[in-house]
Structure formats: C-alpha cells, structure tokens
C-alpha cells in the first residue's frame, strides 16, 4: 500500500510546509465558499459574488503596497463593497446590478492604480499575478490563524441565520410576511459572502474566486434538491477540487522540471469538468423522466 501511494504521490508532498499551508487555507476557503455559494446561487446573486471578488483585488493590491497582511486587505475592501452594494441600491432593488457594476468598475480601477504603485515603488512585478490569479504555495503560514477565524466566523453566521436566510433566498415576499427583516438578512448575506470571497481570492485569486464560490454550489444544486444536502455536497466538492488542484500543481513540478503549473488552473478546471459531467447526468435524468411519461 505504501509503495502504491509513493508511486502516485510525489515524494515530499506531505512534508512540504507550503503544501500544508495551501491545504489548510485553501480547504477552509473551499468549505466556506461552497456553503455560502448555495445561498448565493439560490438568491440569484452570482454577479454580486463575482463583483465582490474583483473589488477585493483592490484590497489585495493595497496590502502589497503597504506591506500588510494580504488577507486583511482582501477582506477590508470586500466588506466595504458588500455594504456599499446593499445600502446604495437599497431603495431601488431593480438597479442593484447597475450599482454593483459601477462599484465593480471603481474597484478594478483602484486595483490598477495600486498595482502600478506596487511596481514603481517596490518593484513587485509578481503582485498582479498573486492578486488576480493566486499563488497558494507562497502564502505565509502566519496567515493561517486569521484565515481560520474568518472561516469559522462565516460558518457560525450561516448556522445562526440558516432558517431566515433560506426563506429569504427561496421566497422574499413570504419571508417579509412572516416578519423577517429581509433587508437586514440581505445585508448579512452580503457580508458573509464578502468573508468567503476574501478567503477564496487569497487562494485562487480575485479573478478566479467566482469559480470556487459558484461552481461547487451549482453542481450540488444539480444533484440534490434539499438545501441541507446541497450545503454539505457543495462544501465537499469545493474541498475535494481544491485539494486535488493542490496535489496536481505540486505534481506538475515533475512534468516540466522547475516549472509547476498554477494551482488555480487545476482547481477551476476540476470544477468545470464536474459541472459539465453533472449537466450531462441531469440531462439523462430529464430524458429518462420524459420517456417514462410518454
């Protein structure tokens, strides 16, 4: 058994500190993103999740410029953007996507400015790649405590708000009649979403973090109908694809010696393949149901 494991897994992967750090932070981000992603997909706010991820890149860029914890930078801008999206568009819900798009453009503009200053002041030419596309094997272990606190905090908030959040996601009018403060729940959802986005942006990058947020949730909702089951399945899919991507990226150093492939590429690719496969399974189910009716 041991020889078979060593034949499949490259030597040193389990003793590598960068791999362990990536597995802890990436795994936590995947679980949180999968859980909150289910509510995000049900609420039809995938664009908001994408916008928050891109806006958080301004915080990541600023953290490189100021020399502070990058996760704090991602988180700070994501939280500010979440509050802005909710409060600016609170009177006219139909304009929410418009407001989101405007804030998204402003965030990307700030990212470009901060990354420009990063280059001319600190010569950090790799900052743009790290912020936008992630660099999991270069994440310092010192970020682990903050990442775990954010992850557990987000999951605790979801558990605390589960019933009202689910009802607001499925039928906001019924939730309002039931006495639930729909606007407050909407704001809290965006704030939790910001926590998930900050974690995923730290791992797979701001541009690709939407895949980790929306992909596993969309796959889970294709396979199961009950929200509770979808939460568990989405978190599991996110965790498996993230750890699988880390393993493949580490292994890729031996495919092209000295030039490993990006972790984010493998994670997004695995999610995409699973989404295509589950779409095919769903089509077969629907075809089988139609044939039975006929």
Secondary structure, DSSP 8 states (H G I E B T S, - for coil): -HHHHHHHS-TTTTT-HHHHHHHHHHHHHHHHHHHHHHHHHHTT-HHHHHHHHHHHHHHHHHHHHHT--HHHHHHHHHHHHHHHHHHHTSS-GGGHHHHHHHHHHHHHHHHHHHHHHIIIII--TTHHHHHHH--GGG--GGGHHHHHHHHHHHHHHHHHTHHHHHHHHH-HHHHHHTT--HHHHHHHHHHHHHHHHHHHHHHH-TTTHHIIIIIHHHHHHHH--SHHHHHHHHHHHHHHHHHHHHHHHHHHTTTTTT----HHHHHHHHHHHHHHHHHHHHHHHHHHHHHHH-
